[in-house]
Amino acid sequence: MENKNRSLITLGILTIILISLIVFEFVHLNGNVTKEEKVIKVGAVLPLTGKSADWGIKTQNGINFALKEVNSDKVKIDVIYEDSGADPAKAITSTKKLIEIDHVDVLMCQLSDVCSAIAPTAQENKVVLLGFTNAPGFGEFGNYIFNLRGESQVGGKVLGEYASRRYRNAAVFYLNNPTMIGMFEGFNNSFTRNGGKISKVYIHNLEAEDFKTELIKTKNENIDVLVFLSRYQT
């Protein structure tokens, strides 16, 4: 948990540093712009409430920490936060508000299903979107869309190779979103190619509360490894 928190904070810091470099170049090339024009508005669509709030709050902390370092009298980055609640539909509404009312220059998002949902809106409006996501093919939404974390199939492939050296029979639980679907695909291909067998696959939504029935069934299937690909948190 500590490593995850540190990674989320670091990601927020690195993103703001990236944006600050873009802003610096903008100011350097436009030395005669007014002070008001040097304020760069960034819209951040994060899960600040709900089951995934831990992710969003840690990232928000990282962003706020970085802002103290990069803001100056010459350049100011103003981050406007919107709570997605891990709900893609809510995130789309928030994104339209950030673009049409707040007139943000750059967008950030977190969680693969949220980022994938808002990417078409960002691309259509020609607003750069930086995604904290591992969703496969995220950058293919268009030339304004950038993935900051790499694709999840790679992680699944490495996990499958590791598991296949120790186990033969697996059960997999995975969250039904783009990142975890990609993770499962990478794991499945790698694990089975190296001699493993996946006997049970359970797909769950974020709203899932109880896995007791599925776990009891898994216990009776002579499974020697349980793979849980999710961001589920009680």
VOBA-1610 file (N, C-alpha, C; in pm, whole numbers, padded with zeros to 5 digits, always signed):
BEGIN
Met+00083-00121+00000Met+00000+00000+00000Met+00086+00125+00000Glu+00197+00121+00078Glu+00285+00237+00084Glu+00347+00265-00052Asn+00388+00159-00122Asn+00447+00178-00255Asn+00346+00234-00352Lys+00220+00190-00342Lys+00117+00242-00432Lys+00093+00389-00408Asn+00086+00428-00281Asn+00065+00569-00247Asn+00179+00655-00299Arg+00301+00606-00280Arg+00417+00680-00326Arg+00415+00694-00478Ser+00375+00590-00548Ser+00369+00594-00694Ser+00267+00695-00743Leu+00151+00700-00677Leu+00047+00793-00718Leu+00090+00937-00696Ile+00153+00964-00582Ile+00201+01099-00554Ile+00309+01138-00653Thr+00401+01046-00679Thr+00508+01073-00774Thr+00453+01101-00912Leu+00352+01025-00953Leu+00290+01044-01083Leu+00229+01184-01094Gly+00162+01227-00989Gly+00105+01362-00990Gly+00212+01467-01003Ile+00322+01450-00931Ile+00432+01546-00937Ile+00494+01550-01077Leu+00520+01433-01133Leu+00583+01428-01266Leu+00493+01488-01373Thr+00364+01469-01360Thr+00272+01526-01458Thr+00276+01678-01455Ile+00273+01735-01336Ile+00278+01881-01325Ile+00412+01934-01375Ile+00521+01862-01349Ile+00651+01903-01401Ile+00649+01902-01553Leu+00589+01798-01612Leu+00576+01791-01757Leu+00499+01910-01811Ile+00387+01941-01747Ile+00307+02055-01791Ile+00385+02185-01774Ser+00461+02195-01664Ser+00537+02317-01640Ser+00643+02339-01748Leu+00702+02229-01798Leu+00799+02242-01907Leu+00732+02293-02034Ile+00611+02245-02060Ile+00535+02293-02176Ile+00505+02442-02159Val+00465+02480-02038Val+00434+02620-02010Val+00558+02706-02027Phe+00672+02659-01977Phe+00797+02735-01989Phe+00828+02762-02135Glu+00813+02660-02219Glu+00842+02677-02361Glu+00744+02775-02423Phe+00619+02769-02380Phe+00516+02861-02430Phe+00554+03006-02397Val+00596+03030-02275Val+00633+03165-02233Val+00760+03210-02304His+00854+03116-02319His+00980+03149-02385His+00957+03194-02529Leu+00866+03128-02596Leu+00838+03159-02736Leu+00744+03278-02752Asn+00679+03316-02644Asn+00582+03426-02649Asn+00613+03527-02540Gly+00730+03586-02548Gly+00777+03674-02442Gly+00692+03797-02420Asn+00609+03834-02517Asn+00529+03955-02505Asn+00387+03930-02459Val+00355+03809-02412Val+00219+03781-02367Val+00194+03851-02235Thr+00068+03877-02206Thr+00032+03944-02081Thr+00038+03846-01965Lys+00037+03899-01842Lys+00042+03814-01724Lys-00076+03719-01720Glu-00195+03768-01760Glu-00314+03684-01758Glu-00300+03566-01853Glu-00234+03587-01965Glu-00220+03481-02064Glu-00120+03375-02020Lys-00041+03404-01916Lys+00056+03308-01868Lys-00004+03212-01766Val-00130+03231-01730Val-00196+03137-01640Val-00248+03021-01724Ile-00195+02902-01700Ile-00235+02783-01773Ile-00335+02706-01688Lys-00452+02683-01744Lys-00557+02610-01671Lys-00550+02461-01704Val-00545+02382-01600Val-00540+02237-01614Val-00663+02177-01546Gly-00736+02095-01617Gly-00850+02025-01559Gly-00811+01884-01518Ala-00836+01847-01394Ala-00800+01715-01343Ala-00927+01640-01304Val-00957+01534-01376Val-01075+01452-01349Val-01028+01330-01270Leu-01050+01333-01138Leu-00998+01230-01048Leu-01110+01169-00965Pro-01092+01044-00918Pro-01191+00983-00829Pro-01169+01030-00685Leu-01234+01136-00645Leu-01212+01193-00513Leu-01312+01144-00409Thr-01415+01072-00454Thr-01510+01008-00364Thr-01536+00865-00414Gly-01594+00783-00329Gly-01626+00646-00369Gly-01514+00548-00339Lys-01526+00427-00392Lys-01433+00319-00359Lys-01292+00344-00409Ser-01277+00425-00513Ser-01144+00451-00568Ser-01086+00584-00522Ala-01149+00644-00420Ala-01106+00777-00376Ala-00962+00779-00329Asp-00914+00668-00273Asp-00775+00664-00225Asp-00678+00696-00338Trp-00707+00646-00458Trp-00622+00672-00574Trp-00622+00821-00607Gly-00743+00878-00617Gly-00756+01017-00659Gly-00698+01115-00559Ile-00719+01090-00430Ile-00672+01183-00327Ile-00519+01184-00322Lys-00458+01066-00334Lys-00312+01060-00333Lys-00255+01133-00454Thr-00317+01117-00570Thr-00271+01187-00690Thr-00290+01338-00675Gln-00404+01378-00618Gln-00429+01520-00594Gln-00323+01579-00501Asn-00285+01504-00398Asn-00181+01551-00306Asn-00049+01573-00379Gly-00017+01479-00469Gly+00106+01492-00547Gly+00104+01614-00637Ile-00011+01638-00701Ile-00025+01755-00788Ile-00010+01884-00708Asn-00078+01891-00595Asn-00073+02012-00512Asn+00069+02039-00462Phe+00139+01931-00428Phe+00278+01945-00383Phe+00365+02002-00495Ala+00345+01950-00617Ala+00425+01995-00731Ala+00395+02140-00767Leu+00269+02181-00752Leu+00232+02318-00786Leu+00309+02420-00705Lys+00337+02387-00579Lys+00413+02478-00493Lys+00555+02499-00546Glu+00604+02399-00618Glu+00741+02405-00668Glu+00750+02476-00803Val+00650+02459-00889Val+00662+02507-01027Val+00600+02644-01049Asn+00504+02683-00966Asn+00441+02813-00987Asn+00535+02926-00948Ser+00530+03036-01023Ser+00616+03151-00998Ser+00544+03278-01040Asp+00614+03390-01029Asp+00555+03517-01071Asp+00538+03522-01222Lys+00623+03449-01295Lys+00618+03454-01441Lys+00518+03355-01500Val+00507+03241-01435Val+00421+03134-01487Val+00336+03077-01374Lys+00210+03057-01401Lys+00122+02998-01301Lys+00037+02889-01364Ile+00036+02773-01300Ile-00052+02664-01341Ile-00166+02655-01242Asp-00286+02665-01291Asp-00406+02660-01207Asp-00479+02529-01236Val-00486+02441-01136Val-00552+02311-01154Val-00695+02318-01100Ile-00789+02282-01185Ile-00930+02277-01147Ile-00970+02130-01134Tyr-01006+02088-01015Tyr-01038+01948-00990Tyr-01186+01921-01010Glu-01214+01807-01073Glu-01350+01757-01085Glu-01351+01613-01036Asp-01450+01578-00956Asp-01462+01443-00900Asp-01540+01354-00997Ser-01473+01251-01046Ser-01542+01156-01135Ser-01623+01054-01057Gly-01587+01032-00929Gly-01652+00927-00852Gly-01635+00790-00916Ala-01532+00776-01004Ala-01506+00652-01079Ala-01622+00618-01173Asp-01702+00717-01208Asp-01819+00698-01294Asp-01792+00761-01431Pro-01779+00683-01538Pro-01749+00738-01671Pro-01849+00843-01717Ala-01978+00821-01692Ala-02080+00917-01736Ala-02061+01051-01665Lys-02037+01046-01535Lys-02012+01168-01459Lys-01885+01238-01507Ala-01785+01158-01542Ala-01658+01213-01588Ala-01675+01287-01721Ile-01759+01235-01809Ile-01784+01302-01937Ile-01847+01438-01914Thr-01945+01444-01825Thr-02009+01573-01792Thr-01907+01670-01735Ser-01822+01622-01645Ser-01719+01706-01585Ser-01621+01757-01690Thr-01585+01670-01783Thr-01491+01709-01887Thr-01548+01818-01976Lys-01673+01805-02013Lys-01737+01908-02096Lys-01742+02041-02022Lys-01767+02036-01891Lys-01768+02158-01811Lys-01630+02223-01808Leu-01525+02142-01790Leu-01390+02194-01786Leu-01350+02259-01919Ile-01395+02199-02028Ile-01360+02252-02160Ile-01444+02373-02197Glu-01576+02362-02180Glu-01667+02464-02231Glu-01685+02583-02137Ile-01673+02561-02007Ile-01695+02669-01910Ile-01563+02720-01853Asp-01477+02627-01810Asp-01350+02667-01749Asp-01242+02697-01854His-01261+02646-01977His-01167+02670-02087His-01026+02627-02051Val-01013+02503-02004Val-00882+02452-01965Val-00794+02432-02088Asp-00664+02443-02066Asp-00566+02423-02173Asp-00523+02277-02183Val-00523+02207-02070Val-00479+02067-02062Val-00572+01992-01969Leu-00593+01865-01997Leu-00674+01779-01911Leu-00588+01665-01857Met-00618+01623-01733Met-00562+01502-01676Met-00677+01412-01632Cys-00653+01281-01635Cys-00758+01189-01588Cys-00693+01070-01520Gln-00775+00998-01443Gln-00728+00880-01371Gln-00836+00773-01376Leu-00793+00648-01385Leu-00873+00526-01396Leu-00905+00501-01544Ser-00881+00379-01585Ser-00888+00347-01728Ser-01025+00367-01790Asp-01132+00325-01718Asp-01265+00338-01777Asp-01305+00485-01789Val-01265+00566-01691Val-01292+00710-01695Val-01213+00775-01808Cys-01082+00747-01815Cys-00999+00808-01918Cys-01045+00769-02059Ser-01081+00643-02076Ser-01128+00598-02207Ser-01260+00664-02245Ala-01343+00693-02144Ala-01472+00755-02170Ala-01458+00901-02214Ile-01361+00973-02155Ile-01351+01117-02184Ile-01255+01148-02299Ala-01176+01049-02342Ala-01078+01074-02448Ala-01142+01127-02577Pro-01254+01072-02624Pro-01314+01126-02747Pro-01354+01273-02735Thr-01402+01314-02617Thr-01440+01454-02596Thr-01317+01544-02603Ala-01207+01502-02540Ala-01084+01581-02544Ala-01031+01591-02686Gln-01030+01479-02758Gln-00980+01479-02895Gln-01066+01567-02985Glu-01196+01557-02971Glu-01288+01636-03054Glu-01267+01786-03034Asn-01236+01825-02908Asn-01217+01966-02877Asn-01071+02010-02885Lys-00984+01920-02927Lys-00842+01949-02945Lys-00778+02000-02816Val-00809+01930-02706Val-00749+01960-02576Val-00662+01841-02537Val-00536+01868-02505Val-00443+01761-02468Val-00494+01690-02342Leu-00496+01557-02347Leu-00538+01476-02232Leu-00422+01386-02191Leu-00379+01398-02066Leu-00274+01314-02009Leu-00342+01212-01917Gly-00334+01086-01952Gly-00407+00983-01878Gly-00320+00905-01782Phe-00363+00900-01653Phe-00302+00809-01557Phe-00371+00674-01575Thr-00336+00602-01680Thr-00408+00481-01715Thr-00316+00382-01783Asn-00349+00254-01770Asn-00280+00148-01844Asn-00368+00090-01953Ala-00476+00158-01988Ala-00572+00106-02085Ala-00504+00078-02219Pro-00519-00042-02274Pro-00460-00073-02404Pro-00513+00019-02514Gly-00424+00065-02600Gly-00464+00146-02714Gly-00516+00284-02679Phe-00486+00334-02560Phe-00540+00463-02518Phe-00498+00576-02611Gly-00373+00575-02654Gly-00323+00679-02742Gly-00386+00677-02880Glu-00454+00569-02914Glu-00515+00559-03046Glu-00642+00642-03060Phe-00689+00702-02950Phe-00804+00790-02960Phe-00772+00914-03044Gly-00645+00949-03054Gly-00608+01064-03137Gly-00478+01127-03094Asn-00435+01228-03169Asn-00304+01288-03145Asn-00303+01387-03029Tyr-00415+01407-02961Tyr-00419+01489-02841Tyr-00421+01404-02714Ile-00415+01272-02730Ile-00434+01180-02618Ile-00303+01109-02587Phe-00261+01116-02459Phe-00132+01058-02420Phe-00148+00971-02295Asn-00084+00854-02300Asn-00086+00759-02189Asn+00043+00774-02109Leu+00032+00799-01979Leu+00150+00822-01895Leu+00201+00695-01827Arg+00133+00582-01845Arg+00170+00466-01763Arg+00204+00341-01843Gly+00186+00338-01972Gly+00213+00217-02048Gly+00093+00124-02048Glu+00094+00024-02136Glu-00022-00062-02155Glu-00020-00184-02063Ser-00137-00223-02019Ser-00148-00325-01914Ser-00113-00466-01961Gln-00121-00493-02092Gln-00087-00629-02139Gln+00056-00666-02101Val+00144-00565-02098Val+00285-00593-02066Val+00297-00643-01922Gly+00226-00576-01830Gly+00228-00621-01691Gly+00169-00759-01677Gly+00060-00787-01750Gly-00002-00919-01746Gly+00092-01027-01799Lys+00166-00994-01903Lys+00261-01089-01962Lys+00369-01126-01861Val+00424-01026-01794Val+00530-01052-01696Val+00475-01133-01578Leu+00354-01098-01533Leu+00292-01173-01423Leu+00269-01319-01464Gly+00224-01341-01588Gly+00202-01477-01636Gly+00329-01559-01642Glu+00437-01495-01686Glu+00565-01566-01692Glu+00612-01604-01553Tyr+00598-01512-01460Tyr+00638-01539-01321Tyr+00554-01653-01262Ala+00422-01644-01278Ala+00333-01745-01220Ala+00356-01883-01280Ser+00386-01888-01409Ser+00401-02018-01476Ser+00524-02095-01428Arg+00618-02026-01368Arg+00738-02094-01315Arg+00710-02162-01182Arg+00594-02131-01121Arg+00565-02183-00987Arg+00432-02258-00977Tyr+00340-02228-01066Tyr+00205-02283-01054Tyr+00157-02339-01187Arg+00060-02431-01177Arg+00007-02495-01297Arg-00139-02462-01323Asn-00216-02440-01216Asn-00361-02428-01230Asn-00409-02300-01161Ala-00464-02207-01237Ala-00497-02075-01183Ala-00646-02043-01192Ala-00691-01962-01098Ala-00821-01897-01106Ala-00795-01747-01111Val-00869-01676-01196Val-00846-01533-01214Val-00974-01455-01187Phe-00964-01356-01100Phe-01070-01258-01078Phe-01021-01128-01142Tyr-01102-01067-01228Tyr-01058-00937-01279Tyr-01174-00840-01296Leu-01139-00713-01278Leu-01235-00604-01287Leu-01266-00576-01434Asn-01394-00555-01463Asn-01438-00533-01601Asn-01413-00387-01643Asn-01286-00355-01667Asn-01253-00225-01724Asn-01136-00243-01820Pro-01105-00144-01904Pro-01004-00164-02008Pro-00869-00209-01959Thr-00821-00151-01849Thr-00689-00187-01799Thr-00684-00332-01755Met-00781-00376-01675Met-00777-00511-01623Met-00810-00616-01729Ile-00890-00578-01828Ile-00913-00669-01942Ile-00781-00692-02014Gly-00706-00584-02038Gly-00576-00597-02102Gly-00479-00677-02017Met-00481-00655-01886Met-00396-00729-01795Met-00426-00878-01801Phe-00556-00912-01801Phe-00596-01053-01810Phe-00550-01114-01942Glu-00567-01041-02051Glu-00526-01094-02182Glu-00377-01124-02183Gly-00296-01031-02128Gly-00152-01054-02123Gly-00117-01173-02035Phe-00183-01183-01920Phe-00158-01294-01828Phe-00199-01427-01891Asn-00318-01430-01947Asn-00373-01553-02007Asn-00280-01607-02116Asn-00239-01518-02207Asn-00153-01562-02317Asn-00019-01614-02266Ser+00040-01543-02171Ser+00171-01581-02121Ser+00165-01707-02034Phe+00068-01713-01945Phe+00058-01825-01851Phe+00030-01956-01925Thr-00065-01954-02016Thr-00100-02077-02088Thr+00008-02117-02188Arg+00074-02019-02249Arg+00181-02051-02343Arg+00297-02121-02274Asn+00313-02092-02145Asn+00421-02154-02068Asn+00376-02276-01988Gly+00264-02334-02027Gly+00222-02461-01968Gly+00119-02451-01858Gly+00076-02330-01820Gly-00024-02315-01717Gly-00166-02333-01771Lys-00259-02352-01680Lys-00400-02368-01716Lys-00484-02275-01629Ile-00577-02203-01693Ile-00670-02119-01618Ile-00804-02191-01612Ser-00836-02241-01493Ser-00956-02324-01478Ser-01081-02242-01450Lys-01066-02128-01386Lys-01181-02044-01352Lys-01149-01897-01380Val-01248-01829-01438Val-01237-01685-01462Val-01362-01618-01409Tyr-01346-01522-01321Tyr-01459-01447-01266Tyr-01438-01299-01299Ile-01538-01240-01362Ile-01533-01098-01397Ile-01628-01023-01305His-01579-00914-01244His-01664-00838-01152His-01664-00690-01189Asn-01770-00621-01151Asn-01779-00477-01166Asn-01733-00409-01037Leu-01712-00279-01042Leu-01663-00208-00925Leu-01761-00213-00809Glu-01889-00231-00842Glu-01994-00233-00739Glu-01995-00363-00659Ala-01920-00463-00702Ala-01920-00593-00633Ala-01881-00578-00487Glu-01952-00649-00401Glu-01929-00638-00257Glu-01882-00768-00193Asp-01913-00880-00255Asp-01891-01008-00188Asp-01844-01112-00290Phe-01729-01174-00264Phe-01675-01277-00352Phe-01677-01416-00286Lys-01753-01428-00178Lys-01751-01551-00099Lys-01791-01673-00181Thr-01901-01663-00256Thr-01949-01778-00335Thr-01845-01822-00435Glu-01785-01725-00507Glu-01685-01759-00608Glu-01560-01820-00545Leu-01521-01769-00428Leu-01404-01822-00361Leu-01426-01965-00312Ile-01547-01995-00265Ile-01578-02132-00221Ile-01571-02227-00340Lys-01625-02185-00455Lys-01619-02269-00574Lys-01474-02291-00617Thr-01394-02186-00607Thr-01254-02196-00645Thr-01179-02292-00555Lys-01212-02290-00426Lys-01146-02377-00328Lys-01167-02524-00362Asn-01281-02554-00421Asn-01314-02693-00452Asn-01263-02738-00589Glu-01189-02653-00659Glu-01143-02685-00794Glu-00994-02718-00801Asn-00931-02741-00687Asn-00789-02777-00683Asn-00701-02670-00750Ile-00735-02546-00725Ile-00658-02433-00778Ile-00533-02412-00693Asp-00418-02390-00756Asp-00298-02366-00676Asp-00253-02220-00675Val-00319-02132-00752Val-00288-01989-00743Val-00412-01908-00780Leu-00437-01805-00702Leu-00549-01714-00727Leu-00492-01579-00770Val-00533-01535-00887Val-00485-01408-00942Val-00599-01307-00937Phe-00578-01196-00866Phe-00682-01094-00848Phe-00637-00967-00915Leu-00697-00935-01030Leu-00661-00818-01110Leu-00771-00714-01093Ser-00750-00619-01004Ser-00857-00528-00970Ser-00801-00406-00899Arg-00886-00304-00881Arg-00853-00194-00791Arg-00955-00193-00677Tyr-01020-00306-00656Tyr-01126-00317-00558Tyr-01073-00286-00417Gln-01150-00206-00344Gln-01113-00175-00206Gln-01241-00159-00124Thr-01246-00222-00007Thr-01362-00210+00080Thr-01353-00084+00161
//
